[in-house]
Amino acid sequence: MPGDHLAFSCDVAEERDVQNTFEEMEKKLGRVNFLVNAAGINRDSLLVRTKTEDMISQLHTNLLGSMLTCKVALKTMIQQQRGSIVNVGSVIGLKGNSGQSVYSAGKGGLVGFSRALAKEVARKKIRVNVVAPGDRQQPASSKDVVITCQ
């Protein structure tokens, strides 16, 4: 990538890791104004064949991870009385798909979480929205969705 940039890495399912990463970012870049939650994992499997640890791992990354990063970012955004959060869901979270029940649950839960959070922080001039990309391998048959949370 041309120009100045920094990359930060953390396990979004681990609250302490998220907190440490945000502290490091704010030291190097200043206060957080925008957050895009794009972490996600999927392990295709019928529910009856899915290991419990795989369910927990997917839900921790796809739903809890976004909750944790929002929680940390909101501390600064609320102090500033402004901010914008975009959570990356999936069309699968809206319509479901065979073999992706756990992934669908996590990404669908992200929609409900985002709608509720938008109501919690609207008075602080903080916006929360969800984008739900479709299947990148079949662009002719899928549609991307933007969900406006009010």
Backbone as a printed PyTorch tensor [residue, N CA C, xyz], in Angstrom:
tensor([[[  0.8350,  -1.1840,   0.0000],
         [  0.0000,   0.0000,   0.0000],
         [  0.8790,   1.2460,   0.0000]],

        [[  0.6000,   2.1650,  -0.8640],
         [  1.3690,   3.4050,  -0.8540],
         [  0.9670,   4.2870,   0.3320]],

        [[  1.8860,   5.1260,   0.7670],
         [  1.5900,   6.0420,   1.8620],
         [  1.8220,   5.4280,   3.2240]],

        [[  1.6090,   6.2530,   4.2370],
         [  1.7940,   5.7980,   5.6080],
         [  0.5840,   4.9990,   6.0720]],

        [[  0.8560,   3.9060,   6.7330],
         [ -0.2120,   3.0980,   7.3040],
         [  0.3480,   2.2370,   8.4270]],

        [[ -0.5390,   1.8340,   9.2850],
         [ -0.1840,   0.9380,  10.3760],
         [ -1.1700,  -0.2180,  10.3750]],

        [[ -0.7020,  -1.3740,  10.7510],
         [ -1.5750,  -2.5350,  10.8740],
         [ -1.5470,  -3.0090,  12.3230]],

        [[ -2.7070,  -3.3320,  12.8460],
         [ -2.8320,  -3.8490,  14.2010],
         [ -3.5620,  -5.1760,  14.1230]],

        [[ -3.1510,  -6.1020,  14.9440],
         [ -3.7620,  -7.4230,  14.9350],
         [ -4.1690,  -7.8040,  16.3500]],

        [[ -5.3430,  -8.4240,  16.4720],
         [ -5.7570,  -8.9250,  17.7790],
         [ -6.8130, -10.0080,  17.5940]],

        [[ -7.0100, -10.7820,  18.6360],
         [ -8.0820, -11.7660,  18.6640],
         [ -9.3140, -11.0580,  19.2090]],

        [[-10.2810, -10.7610,  18.3370],
         [-11.4500,  -9.9840,  18.7510],
         [-12.3240, -10.7150,  19.7630]],

        [[-12.1180, -11.9970,  19.9210],
         [-12.8940, -12.7660,  20.8990],
         [-12.2960, -12.6970,  22.3040]],

        [[-11.1570, -12.0250,  22.4430],
         [-10.4790, -11.8930,  23.7390],
         [-10.5020, -10.4290,  24.1790]],

        [[-11.2930, -10.1200,  25.1840],
         [-11.4980,  -8.7280,  25.6030],
         [-10.1970,  -8.0020,  25.9440]],

        [[ -9.3040,  -8.6500,  26.6550],
         [ -8.0390,  -8.0000,  27.0280],
         [ -7.2150,  -7.6710,  25.7830]],

        [[ -7.2050,  -8.5670,  24.8090],
         [ -6.4870,  -8.3520,  23.5520],
         [ -7.0740,  -7.1540,  22.8020]],

        [[ -8.3920,  -7.0610,  22.7750],
         [ -9.0580,  -5.9260,  22.1230],
         [ -8.6850,  -4.6280,  22.8360]],

        [[ -8.7710,  -4.6290,  24.1630],
         [ -8.4390,  -3.4360,  24.9480],
         [ -6.9950,  -2.9980,  24.7010]],

        [[ -6.0570,  -3.9320,  24.7420],
         [ -4.6470,  -3.6020,  24.5150],
         [ -4.4210,  -3.0390,  23.1180]],

        [[ -5.0850,  -3.6030,  22.1270],
         [ -4.9200,  -3.1330,  20.7510],
         [ -5.4550,  -1.7160,  20.6000]],

        [[ -6.6070,  -1.4260,  21.1930],
         [ -7.1550,  -0.0730,  21.1100],
         [ -6.2450,   0.9270,  21.8160]],

        [[ -5.6780,   0.5400,  22.9460],
         [ -4.7450,   1.4290,  23.6450],
         [ -3.5370,   1.7340,  22.7700]],

        [[ -3.0130,   0.7150,  22.1070],
         [ -1.8710,   0.9020,  21.2100],
         [ -2.2470,   1.7920,  20.0270]],

        [[ -3.4230,   1.5630,  19.4530],
         [ -3.8730,   2.3920,  18.3280],
         [ -3.9980,   3.8490,  18.7360]],

        [[ -4.6100,   4.0920,  19.8860],
         [ -4.8220,   5.4700,  20.3160],
         [ -3.5050,   6.1720,  20.6360]],

        [[ -2.5080,   5.4370,  21.1180],
         [ -1.1880,   6.0310,  21.3500],
         [ -0.5600,   6.4840,  20.0380]],

        [[ -0.7200,   5.6720,  19.0010],
         [ -0.0600,   5.9590,  17.7240],
         [ -0.8900,   6.8360,  16.7970]],

        [[ -2.2180,   6.7560,  16.8900],
         [ -3.0720,   7.4270,  15.9150],
         [ -4.0180,   8.4610,  16.5070]],

        [[ -4.1670,   8.4800,  17.8150],
         [ -5.1400,   9.3810,  18.4260],
         [ -6.4640,   8.6730,  18.6620]],

        [[ -7.4560,   9.4600,  19.0220],
         [ -8.7630,   8.9060,  19.3890],
         [ -9.4640,   8.2220,  18.2220]],

        [[-10.2520,   7.2110,  18.5610],
         [-11.0080,   6.4600,  17.5610],
         [-12.2840,   7.2230,  17.2100]],

        [[-12.4800,   7.4760,  15.9160],
         [-13.7020,   8.1130,  15.4300],
         [-14.5820,   7.1370,  14.6570]],

        [[-13.9450,   6.1550,  14.0210],
         [-14.6440,   5.1990,  13.1670],
         [-14.2050,   3.7830,  13.5180]],

        [[-15.1440,   2.8670,  13.4390],
         [-14.8420,   1.4610,  13.6670],
         [-15.5470,   0.6390,  12.6010]],

        [[-14.8020,  -0.2340,  11.9510],
         [-15.3830,  -1.2100,  11.0320],
         [-15.0490,  -2.5880,  11.5840]],

        [[-16.0740,  -3.3280,  11.9520],
         [-15.9100,  -4.6940,  12.4500],
         [-16.0660,  -5.6510,  11.2780]],

        [[-14.9500,  -6.1890,  10.8050],
         [-14.9910,  -7.0650,   9.6310],
         [-14.4820,  -8.4740,   9.9170]],

        [[-14.2210,  -8.7830,  11.1660],
         [-13.7310, -10.1280,  11.4890],
         [-14.8500, -11.1430,  11.3070]],

        [[-14.4940, -12.2880,  10.7920],
         [-15.4990, -13.3340,  10.6390],
         [-14.8650, -14.6570,  10.2560]],

        [[-15.4370, -15.7320,  10.7730],
         [-14.9960, -17.0710,  10.3820],
         [-16.2330, -17.9180,  10.1070]],

        [[-16.0700, -18.8950,   9.2340],
         [-17.1590, -19.8100,   8.9070],
         [-16.5920, -21.2090,   8.7450]],

        [[-17.2220, -22.1440,   9.3860],
         [-16.8670, -23.5530,   9.2220],
         [-18.1310, -24.2710,   8.7920]],

        [[-18.3000, -24.4220,   7.4790],
         [-19.5000, -25.0720,   6.9510],
         [-19.6760, -26.4600,   7.5460]],

        [[-20.8560, -26.7000,   8.0690],
         [-21.1680, -28.0090,   8.6370],
         [-22.6410, -28.0240,   9.0220]],

        [[-23.2940, -29.1430,   8.8000],
         [-24.6490, -29.2930,   9.3130],
         [-24.5930, -29.2230,  10.8340]],

        [[-25.5940, -28.6450,  11.4450],
         [-25.5740, -28.4330,  12.8930],
         [-25.3230, -29.7280,  13.6600]],

        [[-25.9540, -30.8170,  13.2540],
         [-25.7960, -32.0710,  14.0010],
         [-24.3780, -32.6240,  13.9220]],

        [[-23.5920, -32.1410,  12.9780],
         [-22.2020, -32.5870,  12.8370],
         [-21.1960, -31.5670,  13.3630]],

        [[-21.6780, -30.4330,  13.7970],
         [-20.7890, -29.3550,  14.2280],
         [-20.3260, -29.5830,  15.6600]],

        [[-19.0280, -29.5190,  15.8580],
         [-18.4730, -29.6440,  17.2050],
         [-18.8380, -28.4000,  18.0140]],

        [[-19.1150, -28.6050,  19.2760],
         [-19.4770, -27.4890,  20.1500],
         [-18.3860, -26.4270,  20.1620]],

        [[-17.1220, -26.8380,  20.1940],
         [-16.0350, -25.8450,  20.2120],
         [-16.0070, -25.0180,  18.9300]],

        [[-16.4310, -25.6030,  17.7880],
         [-16.5210, -24.8320,  16.5450],
         [-17.6670, -23.8220,  16.6060]],

        [[-18.7770, -24.2140,  17.2350],
         [-19.8900, -23.2730,  17.4170],
         [-19.4350, -22.0810,  18.2530]],

        [[-18.8040, -22.3880,  19.3750],
         [-18.3580, -21.3350,  20.2910],
         [-17.3430, -20.4300,  19.6120]],

        [[-16.4080, -20.9990,  18.8960],
         [-15.3850, -20.2180,  18.2030],
         [-16.0070, -19.2640,  17.1850]],

        [[-16.9480, -19.7730,  16.3910],
         [-17.5950, -18.9180,  15.3890],
         [-18.3980, -17.7990,  16.0430]],

        [[-19.1710, -18.1340,  17.0680],
         [-19.9790, -17.1130,  17.7340],
         [-19.1060, -16.0950,  18.4640]],

        [[-18.0130, -16.5410,  19.0420],
         [-17.0990, -15.6050,  19.7100],
         [-16.5150, -14.6160,  18.7130]],

        [[-16.0990, -15.0920,  17.5550],
         [-15.5130, -14.1940,  16.5590],
         [-16.5810, -13.3550,  15.8700]],

        [[-17.6340, -13.9870,  15.3820],
         [-18.6030, -13.3060,  14.5260],
         [-19.5750, -12.4030,  15.2660]],

        [[-19.8410, -12.6680,  16.5230],
         [-20.7930, -11.8500,  17.2740],
         [-20.1400, -11.1990,  18.4920]],

        [[-19.6130, -11.9950,  19.4010],
         [-19.0050, -11.4420,  20.6090],
         [-17.8270, -10.5260,  20.2740]],

        [[-17.0360, -10.8770,  19.2760],
         [-15.8990, -10.0400,  18.8850],
         [-16.3260,  -8.6360,  18.4980]],

        [[-17.4090,  -8.5310,  17.7300],
         [-17.9170,  -7.2050,  17.3600],
         [-18.4470,  -6.4630,  18.5770]],

        [[-19.0930,  -7.1870,  19.4770],
         [-19.5810,  -6.5510,  20.7050],
         [-18.4240,  -5.9930,  21.5300]],

        [[-17.3590,  -6.7800,  21.6550],
         [-16.2070,  -6.3390,  22.4490],
         [-15.5170,  -5.1330,  21.8260]],

        [[-15.3260,  -5.1420,  20.5060],
         [-14.6640,  -3.9920,  19.8780],
         [-15.5480,  -2.7540,  19.9610]],

        [[-16.8610,  -2.9210,  19.8160],
         [-17.7670,  -1.7810,  19.9800],
         [-17.6810,  -1.2290,  21.3980]],

        [[-17.6840,  -2.1120,  22.3710],
         [-17.6290,  -1.6940,  23.7760],
         [-16.4000,  -0.8380,  24.0470]],

        [[-15.2540,  -1.2680,  23.5520],
         [-14.0160,  -0.5210,  23.7810],
         [-14.0240,   0.7960,  22.9990]],

        [[-14.4120,   0.7480,  21.7330],
         [-14.4220,   1.9620,  20.9030],
         [-15.4200,   2.9900,  21.4250]],

        [[-16.5340,   2.5320,  21.9490],
         [-17.5700,   3.4560,  22.4200],
         [-17.1190,   4.3020,  23.6010]],

        [[-16.1890,   3.8110,  24.3910],
         [-15.7030,   4.6100,  25.5190],
         [-15.1860,   5.9560,  25.0270]],

        [[-14.4020,   5.9390,  23.9660],
         [-13.8700,   7.1770,  23.3930],
         [-14.9550,   7.9380,  22.6440]],

        [[-15.7480,   7.2400,  21.8510],
         [-16.7840,   7.9010,  21.0510],
         [-17.7950,   8.6280,  21.9330]],

        [[-18.1710,   8.0320,  23.0420],
         [-19.1220,   8.6740,  23.9510],
         [-18.5110,   9.9330,  24.5570]],

        [[-17.2370,   9.8900,  24.9270],
         [-16.5620,  11.0820,  25.4490],
         [-16.5450,  12.1920,  24.4060]],

        [[-16.3300,  11.8260,  23.1490],
         [-16.2500,  12.8060,  22.0550],
         [-17.6210,  13.2700,  21.5830]],

        [[-18.6670,  12.5270,  21.9650],
         [-20.0230,  12.8010,  21.4940],
         [-20.1340,  12.6950,  19.9720]],

        [[-19.4150,  11.7190,  19.4120],
         [-19.5110,  11.4580,  17.9700],
         [-18.7780,  10.1660,  17.6480]],

        [[-19.1640,   9.5790,  16.5220],
         [-18.4970,   8.3780,  16.0560],
         [-19.3740,   7.6200,  15.0790]],

        [[-18.7730,   6.6600,  14.4280],
         [-19.4910,   5.8490,  13.4540],
         [-18.9640,   4.4170,  13.5050]],

        [[-19.8850,   3.4770,  13.5660],
         [-19.5430,   2.0580,  13.6150],
         [-20.2380,   1.3530,  12.4640]],

        [[-19.4870,   0.5500,  11.7340],
         [-20.0530,  -0.2980,  10.6850],
         [-19.6940,  -1.7400,  11.0220]],

        [[-20.7040,  -2.5500,  11.2140],
         [-20.5070,  -3.9710,  11.4600],
         [-20.7500,  -4.7230,  10.1570]],

        [[-19.8280,  -5.5970,   9.8030],
         [-19.9480,  -6.3630,   8.5650],
         [-20.6250,  -7.6910,   8.8820]],

        [[-21.8530,  -7.8090,   8.4010],
         [-22.6220,  -9.0370,   8.5690],
         [-22.4830,  -9.8950,   7.3290]],

        [[-23.5770, -10.4880,   6.9200],
         [-23.6040, -11.3290,   5.7290],
         [-25.0490, -11.5430,   5.3140]],

        [[-25.2690, -11.6600,   4.0250],
         [-26.5960, -12.0160,   3.5380],
         [-27.0370, -13.3410,   4.1600]],

        [[-26.0830, -14.2200,   4.4330],
         [-26.3970, -15.5110,   5.0600],
         [-27.0410, -15.2990,   6.4330]],

        [[-26.6510, -14.2460,   7.1350],
         [-27.2550, -13.9350,   8.4220],
         [-28.6910, -13.4660,   8.3050]],

        [[-29.0900, -13.0400,   7.1130],
         [-30.4540, -12.5840,   6.8790],
         [-31.3470, -13.6770,   6.3080]],

        [[-30.7790, -14.5100,   5.4330],
         [-31.6160, -15.5070,   4.7440],
         [-31.3340, -16.9430,   5.1620]],

        [[-30.2000, -17.1940,   5.8140],
         [-29.8270, -18.5540,   6.1940],
         [-29.3080, -19.3340,   5.0020]],

        [[-28.6460, -20.4290,   5.2830],
         [-28.1020, -21.2830,   4.2320],
         [-27.8030, -22.6470,   4.8440]],

        [[-28.1600, -23.6910,   4.1430],
         [-27.9040, -25.0440,   4.6300],
         [-26.4120, -25.2380,   4.8870]],

        [[-26.0850, -25.8060,   6.0220],
         [-24.6880, -26.0400,   6.3750],
         [-24.0080, -24.8430,   7.0050]],

        [[-24.7560, -23.7500,   7.1870],
         [-24.1790, -22.5410,   7.7730],
         [-25.0620, -21.9870,   8.8900]],

        [[-25.6820, -22.8690,   9.6460],
         [-26.6050, -22.4130,  10.6890],
         [-25.9010, -21.6210,  11.7860]],

        [[-24.7160, -22.0240,  12.1620],
         [-23.9930, -21.3160,  13.2250],
         [-23.5020, -19.9620,  12.7080]],

        [[-22.9380, -19.9520,  11.5120],
         [-22.4960, -18.6980,  10.8950],
         [-23.6870, -17.7480,  10.7440]],

        [[-24.8050, -18.2800,  10.2690],
         [-26.0130, -17.4830,  10.0940],
         [-26.4890, -16.8970,  11.4190]],

        [[-26.4340, -17.6870,  12.4730],
         [-26.8500, -17.2110,  13.7950],
         [-25.9750, -16.0530,  14.2660]],

        [[-24.6770, -16.1770,  14.0830],
         [-23.7630, -15.1150,  14.5080],
         [-23.9580, -13.8360,  13.7220]],

        [[-24.0350, -13.9570,  12.4030],
         [-24.1820, -12.7650,  11.5600],
         [-25.5890, -12.1790,  11.6680]],

        [[-26.6000, -13.0350,  11.8580],
         [-27.9540, -12.5340,  12.0950],
         [-28.0540, -11.8320,  13.4370]],

        [[-27.3860, -12.3830,  14.4400],
         [-27.3420, -11.7470,  15.7490],
         [-26.6750, -10.3850,  15.6980]],

        [[-25.7150, -10.2440,  14.7970],
         [-25.0230,  -8.9670,  14.6260],
         [-25.9850,  -7.8770,  14.1600]],

        [[-26.9740,  -8.2550,  13.3530],
         [-27.9850,  -7.2940,  12.9010],
         [-28.8070,  -6.8030,  14.0900]],

        [[-29.3180,  -7.7230,  14.8900],
         [-30.0980,  -7.3320,  16.0620],
         [-29.2840,  -6.5120,  17.0470]],

        [[-28.0470,  -6.9330,  17.2830],
         [-27.1500,  -6.1910,  18.1660],
         [-26.9510,  -4.7660,  17.6540]],

        [[-26.6960,  -4.6270,  16.3610],
         [-26.4340,  -3.3080,  15.7780],
         [-27.6480,  -2.3980,  15.8820]],

        [[-28.8230,  -2.9450,  15.6450],
         [-30.0500,  -2.1400,  15.7600],
         [-30.2440,  -1.6520,  17.1940]],

        [[-30.0490,  -2.5380,  18.1560],
         [-30.2080,  -2.1540,  19.5590],
         [-29.1430,  -1.1420,  19.9770]],

        [[-27.8990,  -1.3820,  19.5730],
         [-26.8140,  -0.4710,  19.9330],
         [-27.0340,   0.9090,  19.3240]],

        [[-27.5340,   0.9530,  18.0970],
         [-27.8100,   2.2430,  17.4520],
         [-28.7690,   3.0720,  18.3040]],

        [[-29.7550,   2.4230,  18.8800],
         [-30.7070,   3.1330,  19.7460],
         [-30.0470,   3.5760,  21.0520]],

        [[-29.1340,   2.7720,  21.5720],
         [-28.4500,   3.1090,  22.8250],
         [-27.5760,   4.3510,  22.6920]],

        [[-26.9360,   4.5210,  21.5400],
         [-25.9150,   5.5730,  21.4150],
         [-26.3100,   6.7250,  20.4960]],

        [[-27.5140,   6.7060,  19.9490],
         [-27.9380,   7.7620,  19.0160],
         [-27.8720,   9.1460,  19.6550]],

        [[-28.2580,   9.2610,  20.9140],
         [-28.2350,  10.5640,  21.5980],
         [-26.8230,  11.1240,  21.7420]],

        [[-25.8380,  10.2540,  21.6160],
         [-24.4380,  10.6820,  21.7210],
         [-23.8500,  10.9930,  20.3420]],

        [[-24.7110,  11.0540,  19.3310],
         [-24.2960,  11.3470,  17.9460],
         [-23.3440,  10.2820,  17.4000]],

        [[-23.6330,   9.0460,  17.7530],
         [-22.8550,   7.9060,  17.2610],
         [-23.7840,   7.0630,  16.3980]],

        [[-23.3430,   6.7960,  15.1780],
         [-24.1220,   5.9850,  14.2410],
         [-23.6210,   4.5480,  14.2600]],

        [[-24.5440,   3.6050,  14.1440],
         [-24.2080,   2.1850,  14.0570],
         [-25.0100,   1.5990,  12.9020]],

        [[-24.3270,   0.9700,  11.9610],
         [-24.9860,   0.3580,  10.8090],
         [-24.3710,  -0.9980,  10.5090]],

        [[-25.0490,  -1.7410,   9.6460],
         [-24.5830,  -3.0620,   9.2280],
         [-24.5720,  -3.1100,   7.7100]],

        [[-23.5330,  -3.6860,   7.1530],
         [-23.5320,  -4.0510,   5.7360],
         [-23.5370,  -5.5710,   5.6900]],

        [[-24.2580,  -6.1160,   4.7310],
         [-24.3810,  -7.5710,   4.6260],
         [-24.0090,  -7.9950,   3.2120]],

        [[-22.7060,  -8.1920,   2.9630],
         [-22.2770,  -8.5840,   1.6200],
         [-22.8340,  -9.9480,   1.2300]],

        [[-23.0250, -10.1040,  -0.0710],
         [-23.4560, -11.3920,  -0.6100],
         [-22.2560, -12.2470,  -0.9520]],

        [[-22.4990, -13.3050,  -1.6740],
         [-21.4670, -14.2600,  -2.0820],
         [-20.5760, -13.6270,  -3.1450]],

        [[-19.3130, -13.4390,  -2.8390],
         [-18.3720, -12.8160,  -3.7780],
         [-18.0550, -13.7270,  -4.9590]],

        [[-18.2980, -15.0100,  -4.8200],
         [-17.9790, -15.9360,  -5.9020],
         [-19.0910, -16.0010,  -6.9360]],

        [[-20.2770, -15.5200,  -6.5990],
         [-21.3990, -15.5590,  -7.5230],
         [-22.0910, -14.2000,  -7.5530]],

        [[-21.4290, -13.1670,  -8.0830],
         [-21.9930, -11.8190,  -8.0150],
         [-23.2970, -11.6520,  -8.7850]],

        [[-23.5320, -12.4610,  -9.8060],
         [-24.7540, -12.3060, -10.5850],
         [-25.9900, -12.7540,  -9.8090]],

        [[-25.8270, -13.6560,  -8.8600],
         [-26.9900, -14.2010,  -8.1620],
         [-27.1570, -13.6550,  -6.7480]],

        [[-26.2470, -12.8140,  -6.3010],
         [-26.3450, -12.3170,  -4.9300],
         [-26.5190, -10.8120,  -4.9170]],

        [[-27.0280, -10.3330,  -3.8100],
         [-27.2050,  -8.8980,  -3.6330],
         [-26.6150,  -8.5020,  -2.2960]],

        [[-25.9230,  -7.3810,  -2.2910],
         [-25.4160,  -6.8420,  -1.0440],
         [-26.5350,  -6.0440,  -0.3910]],

        [[-26.5200,  -5.9880,   0.9170],
         [-27.5690,  -5.3140,   1.6640],
         [-26.9260,  -4.3400,   2.6430]],

        [[-27.4710,  -3.1420,   2.7180],
         [-27.0750,  -2.1890,   3.7450],
         [-28.2750,  -2.0240,   4.6610]],

        [[-28.0830,  -2.2610,   5.9210],
         [-29.1620,  -2.1460,   6.8970],
         [-28.9130,  -0.8830,   7.7010]],

        [[-29.8470,   0.0480,   7.6170],
         [-29.7250,   1.2800,   8.3760],
         [-30.4030,   1.0850,   9.7190]],

        [[-29.6570,   1.2880,  10.7620],
         [-30.1760,   1.1100,  12.1210],
         [-30.5280,   2.4740,  12.6860]],

        [[-31.7590,   2.6220,  13.1440],
         [-32.1830,   3.9090,  13.7010],
         [-32.7750,   3.7430,  15.0640]]])
